[in-house]
Structure formats: C-alpha cells, structure tokens
C-alpha cells in the first residue's frame, strides 16, 4: 500500500514573487491533492472605502495590485462614475483604453517571462523582461510612474497626452511588435518548450464552465468570457474585436493565448491612437451619490474578468465596496488542474493561472 | 572590501505588498538595470542569502514567515525594507490588519522609500547595505578572534 506525503509549497518560493501556500498531498511523484491556503497579504482594502472618500480611495484602489494597477483604478473609477451618473468625455475613454491595453501588454510579457523562468529557460525570461522595460518607459514618459500610474480620477484622466506623446506610444508599440514576434516564435514553436508545456494541467471546456473560470485561463479551454466583447467605454469604438481562443486547454494553450493577446492589444492601441477624438479629458465631479444607490461594473483585467460593486450611504464615503478578482475564481480551477500532475509540473501549473494573490486577498 | 560584500546574494519575500515593489525588485535584477552583472543573484534559499529584501508591511499571518526567513539566514546578514509599506505601513498603515513596517518583526538596516520603490532606489539601498554587511562581517571576525 502506498503512503501519502504532504509537501508544503510556499509561502516563500522562488517561482512566485507572491506568498501562496499549497499543501501538496503526493503519492511518490504524483500529486493527489493540492490544498491552497491564502491570507498572508490581506490588508483590508474594502473596509478602507469607509474611511477614505471616493476621490482619495482611487489611489488606494490602484494599490490593490501593482501589476494590474491601472486596471483596478479604472474599474473603481467606472463604478463610482455609474454610481454618480457621470458621463466622461470621449477622449478620456480612449486614453483609458490605451493605458489599460498597455498595462495588459506589460502584464502578459511579465507573465511570459516568469513562465519561461519556471520551465527553466533563463535567457527567454531575461528577454521578456528587457522588452517589458520599454513599455514601462512609455508609462514613465506619459504618467510619471513605472508601475503605479495614478492616471485616472473619477470623471476622466489626470492629464491629457498631446499628439507627439501619442505618436511616441505608437512608435514604441511598432518597435516592440517586431522584437516580440521573435519571442512568440520561440514560445510557440520551440520543441523544448513544447515538451514542457504540452498536455500539462489539462482542463476541459465543461470543467472550465463548471468552475466558472475567467480570463486567458478559460479562453485556453475555449470558453469565451472576454468582457471586452461587451464593448464598454472605449472598447465600443473598436471596428472589430475577436477574443483570442484556444482549444488545447493545457499549459501551452494558456501561454499561447497570452502571447497572442499582447499582439492584439498592440493593434487595439494603434487603432485607438489613430481614431482618438479631441476635447476635454476630465469633468469636475464633486457631488455625493444618492443614499442607497448601487452600482456594479465588470472589467477585463489582464488576468480575467473583475467585478466591482459599490453601495452608497449618501455621503462621499461608501457604505460597502466589493471586488471579485479573477484569481480568486481561478484558484478553484488551479486546485483541480493540480490533481494527478507530476510534482515537477506543479510550479508550471500554478503559474499558468497567472496568480495575483494581492488582488485576491486585498 | 572584504569577501562578504563582493557579490551578495539576495532573497526576496513579499510580506503584504501590492506586487508593485516585488516586480521592481525583479526589474532591478533583470536587463533594464541588470545588477546580475555584478554577481548579485536572487536566490530562493535563505541559507544562501546575504541580503534580505522585504516588500510590504507585516501582519499577524506573515510575521512568523518573515522572522523564520530572517532566522534561517546566516550571519552576517542585512535587511533592506523596500518601499513605503515595508518602511512604515504606507497607505495601509491605519488598516485593521496591518501591524506596521517590517521593523516591527525584524531589525532593518536600510530603508528604501518609494511607492512603488524604483529600481534605482533598491540599488542605492543595496549598495548602502553592503557597507553595513562589511561592518557586520568585520565585527564577526573580531569576535571570533577574541573567543
């Protein structure tokens, strides 16, 4: 009779920059069960909406997660705007989409680098992160920050970007696309990478639907839940939008979806810059919402659909704020994908959901 | 300069940071800033590390993890608090689940400010930390000679 062993994984582990603890129940080299444990970085952000007014909290919302920082400030601002019934100027919508897609590019390239590191391709990791620096340079030139941008306010954007700056963004994107093509080629066609990723951590379409998975994790299992398809805000102005899907459902599929989404984001940014309208970028918002008013909002973060809910009590302080972040949904799918895998593949599978623990715990 | 401060290895732990500082710590090691060319390597093993880079503030759940990593590191060792949260608690200082900066858990030698901390600030802080490492290493040698 075989004997089960429990191997602790994390919270301090080289593959993850963040603390996630897994109890891996293994039989020889095979994982029988994985029990995730979180709670290392809970800060109590939802409670902080009651002690900071909605204009102050936007800077804290940005610090929910440093990788999808812009996305969280955008999602929060959109929620408050619908709570207040404010319509923002069209130019601000375009600028928001440009910066949001830039942060998606930076997040996905960062992830591709970490994935390369996890399967032992050190040079590819360094190349991805070198390329990512160029996007951070764009952030620094346009907003002044490298990871925390503080570019969104309730009612629009903090500052406008002039034509020269938009042209600079476009030139950088075109330059990156060229070099990035070579990295994608390595990811998709290299036989050593394929041998590490193919068929690992398979999740079928039915399981992906049943566990309610979101983002690239679900799209690799051929479940389309890209919120950008709804055409909210600036996304409604796009001429076409087809989400990137894959049918393989394994680690390779997830890497491929993310790798191709970077190119898709680059196309979106180029189209947005070409068609951006003129005018104001912000309108002043000072009034308090109606007592008892509620608002909800969904946004496609780099990791998947993020849901925001706000309840007002008639003052500038919110009664209740709730966020459902993509990783908290995907953790269930990850625990399932880990069942029956080899111990050596655990770090790869954990990474392919692109875990963002600080989003999850807030 | 003694042997200890030539090419220190670092270990990084995210106490309760928002990832912003974590990715900047990694960015400092990667080609944009490239401190790896000086032999500064990010290791996952506390016993191999000379410098402990902590990001984020401490709370009840992770204070033991931070202390455990610190205790497992061998002398001489230096702790660098990266970012505002690690220094004081930052914007989350008055939150119910935040005890404060990393100095609530372990002795901190160098504080690197910024939200998120910039890679330049991390590099400056590590260089500052090398002098501390040197001092500690000499003190340790004196102690051994005296014994």
Interface residues (C-beta under 8 A of the other chain):
Chain A: X11 X12 X13 X14 X17 X18 X19 X39 X40 X41 X42 X43 X44 X45 X47 X48 X51 X59 X60 X63 X64 X65 X66 X67 X69 X110 X113 X125 X126 X127 X129 X130 X133 X136 X145 X146 X147 X148 X356 X358
Chain B: X11 X12 X13 X14 X15 X16 X17 X18 X19 X20 X21 X22 X23 X24 X25 X26 X27 X30 X31 X32 X42 X43 X44 X46 X56 X57 X59 X61 X62 X65 X69 X91 X92 X94 X95 X96 X97 X98 X115 X116 X118
